[in-house]
Amino acid sequence: MTHGEADYDVIVVGAGIGGIYAVHRFTRQGLSVLGIEGANGVGGVWYHNRYPGARVDVDSIDYCYYFSPEIWQQWHWTERFAAQPEILAYLDFVADSFGVKQRFVFGTRVTSAQWRGDTARYHVTTSTGLGASCRFLVMATGQLSAARRPEFPGLERFRGEWVQTSHWPERGVDLDGRRIGIIGTGSSGVQAIPVLAQHAKHLHVFQRTANYVVPARTAPIGAAVQWGIAGQLGDERELLLATRGGTRLPVGARPLSHFSPAEQVAILERQWESGGQAMNSLFSDQSTNQESNDVVAEFVRRKVREIVRDPGLAEKLCPSSYPIGTRRLCLDIGYYETFNRDNVTLIDLRSDPIAEITETGIRTQTAHYELDLIVFALGFRAFTGALDRAHIRNERGAAPSDGWGRGPRTLLGLMTTGFPNLFLPTGPGSPSVLGNLFLQNEFLMDWIGDCIGYLDAHGFATIEPSEAAQDAWTAQVAEAASRLLRLRVDNYMVHVNADDQSRVFIPYTGGFDRYVRAARDTAARGYEGFVPS
Ligand code: NAP
C-alpha cells in the first residue's frame, strides 16, 4: 500500500458495455471494485458517439446483456437496430439496476498504472489526482474508443466549428441551414450523412474510399420475440455462444458455385430486401474465394447504379478497391439515395485530395469549399490507442504494446506476457470487433472473475501467460486468418510490418464458438498456458 491510496481487488477502466458488467460481476463475487471512467456517465462508445444517425448494426435482441432475466423482463427494444439514445438509455438502466454507478468515479482518466512486484499490485494515478491500487487491472476500454485525430494542415485557423463523430458534443450541434463538410465514409460517416443532409443548407462529402453500404431495414420488433428469449435466457445465451459471431446472423452453408446464376441473384435480392450484415455470409466461400466475392460485390455495385441517378456520381460511389466484407460492411438508412439530393456534393479525394483547411473551409487541389461546420468521421486508433494512453508499465518500465512491433501478441486476447494480472478483454487476438461485444464482454468478464476466484482459492497472487502459450495462440490467430481475403486489405484490423510488408490480422477469426471453447478448455485445465504464482 502507498500512502493516500485506496486499495481494491480490482480496478475496471471504462464504463461501457464491458465495464458495467465487470463491476457488477466482480462485486457480486465479493471482490472490492473501483471503476474509473473518463466521461461523465456510463455508456462508453455509446456515450461518446452521439452523432446524428448513430445506431447499432447488429440486431438489438443479440446486442444486449444475457446475464439477467430481470433485465429481459423490464426492458424491451423498440427497433431491430436500436438508435444510440435507446442503447445509451439501456446501458444507463442496467447500470442503475445493479448499483454499478456508485462504484465508478466519472470524469476521471487513468494517467498511469505501474505494476510493482513487492506489493503485487498496480498503482494507478488519475487525471483528478485520485490514486488507487489493485491486485487486478481490467482494461474495459474497448478497441474503438481512442479517436484518430484530424491532422489536416490549417485546421487551427478554421473559423467555423468542427466536431468528431466519435466525440459528438453532449450539448448537440446546430446543423440547420449550415454549410457542412464531412470527411470519412466508414460506418460512422455513412450513418451520419443522410441525417446531416436533411438539415444542412449544403452537405459536402469528402470520400477517400468508397465502401460497401447495404440497407439496414430497421423495423419495430414485437414483444413476443423478446418474451420468447426472456423465457429461456440461459439456453439462448449458450446458443449464441456456439455461433461464429455471437449473433443470430444466418450463415450460408454452401459455396456460391452450388447455386445457378438465377438462384444467386434471388438469394442476393432477398438479402437486400431483408437488410443487415448477412450480406457478408450468404455463401460459405465469399470471404475466401475472390470469384464468389466478386458476384456479391458486383450485385451491390449494380444496386448503387440503380439508386444513384447521375451515372458519373454512381461510379464514384461504387466500391471497387477491395472485396466486399473485407472491411466492416456499412449498414445504412438511405445512404445512396442521399446523393440524389440537390444539396449534396461528393468530392472524390482519390482524384482531388485535400490540400489544407482554410479559415473558411476546405481546399482540395482543384477547388475551395466554403463551410460553417466540418464533421470528422475518421475512425479510431484501434486496439492499442486506449491502452497506450493509460500508460501501463511493468517493473521493467515496458508498456503492453511495446512487444507488439510485429503485431499484437496475447494469449486469447486476454493477457500479454510480462504483465501480471492485467486483463485486456476483447483485446487483439480475441474475436473482438468481429464478435457481438455484449456477449463477448459478458463471457470474458465471467472468465476473468472465475480466474480471480481460482487464484484466490489456490493462494496464488499473480497470473500471466507463458511465452510458449502466447506464441502458440498468436500462431493460431494468424493461421485462422491465413486464407481470408481480408488479410490482404488495408484496414484498422490489419497490422502491416514496415520492413517486409507481411500482414497480421489482429482479431481472432476462427469463430466465436471456437474461441469460447478454447477459453473454457484453458480454464477447465487449471488455466493451462497461464502461469499462476
Ligand atoms: P472507419 O471505418 O475507420 O472509417 C474512417 C473513415 O475516415 C474512412 O472512410 C477513411 O478513409 C476516412 N479517413 C481517415 N483518415 C482520412 C484522411 N486523412 N483523409 C480522408 N479520409 C480519411 O471509422 P468509423 O466509421 O468510425 O468506424 C469504425 C468502426 O466502428 C466500424 O468498423 C465499426 O466496427 C464501428 N462502428 C459501428 C457502428 C455501428 O454499429 N453501426 C457505427 C459506427 C462505427 P479510408 O477508408 O480511405 O481510410
Residues whose N, C-alpha, C, O or C-beta is under 5 A from the ligand:
A	BS01	NAP	R55 V56 D57 L144 I183 G184 T185 G186 S187 S188 G189 R208 T209 R328 A377 L378 G379 F380
